[in-house]
Amino acid sequence: MAEAAQITTEATAARAWPKVVRRILAFVAGAIFVYAGVIKVFDPLRFASDITNYQILPWAVAVRLAFFLPWLELWCGLALIFYRLFRGAVVLMVAMMLVFIGASIIAKLRGIDVSCGCFGSASSNLSFTSHLVLDFSLLAVLLIFWFWRSPAIR
């Protein structure tokens, strides 16, 4: 009898690890997006300037995005942290990451040296390669959430 209980406990513990890992990844990814959003919320004109540095969008569109995107990042990050509206937040974050990575690569191919402005002045010391590693890592985590079908974790 004790042996069966031990096997059941070990099986339960083995199933719990993926949930714990998923929650840790969700918290870290969410915290990164919350941090990035908060920094841009307090200085939207600088973020608009960062957007126009990519030379893809006109100033009027960049300003509108600069006032909207930080709040979207903030709310999506909170959705990951608190596991509310999780799937929708993941979809929006994947879309934002794909657009941002695409814009960064296009700017680099066009010879435009851009500072992404993602983390304010903290990101100014990172190289383009470092930014891409961080971006693709976040995208990978978000894609794991997208494809990892599991019951709701609370």
Buried (B, 14 or more C-beta within 10 A) or exposed (E): EEEEEEEEEEEEEEEEEEEEEBBEBBBBBBBBBBBBBBBBBEBBEBBBBBBBBBEBBEEEEBBBBBBEBBBBBBBBBBBBBBBEBBEEBBBBBBEBBEEBBEBBEEBBEEEEEBBBBBBBEEBEEBEBEEBBEBBEEBBEBBEBBBEEEEEEEE
